[in-house]
């Protein structure tokens, strides 16, 4: 669950999120934040932290990062209907979870460190249906996302994917599902 305030076009925006790590045990959670600024030409920069307020029983660690995001504005990637871009990417660097592997990974012979560099690419195939790939510094993830406009002011986003596709960390491939919306006050 998260909350965003501010205006990143005129000054800065702030996002804060509380994440639940285990749906069977409601005592495993962490907090994350990001401060971001729009730079113009469909680009922005952000700095943030993840897992800052951790409960016990998680294998996550506090992590900080900086990220640059861009929407590609060249003509082959523009949606002619609304003049938005279909291709987005981000590249960043961070510490902690962006490169440190868990003790279980190290014991399993999967090495101690990843790249500490992360990135993603998202491409809109059609009508707000996106394919997404993500390198998190340790492993490769992939998924799809679809936005449904329930009304003019109520978008509903459903995302499904697979994580840990390379086997460089974790317990093997796992499937994820997310549901989100945005509300403007």
Secondary structure, 3 states (H helix, E strand, C coil): CEEEEECCCCCCEEEEEEEECCCCCCCCEEEEEEEEEEEECCEEEEEEEECCCCCCCCCCCCEEEEEEEEECCCHHHEECCCCEECEEEEEEEECHHHCECCHHHHHCCCCCECCCEEEEEEEEEECCEEEEEEECCCCEEEEEEEEEEEECCEEEEEEEEEECCCCCCCCCCEEEEEEEEECCC
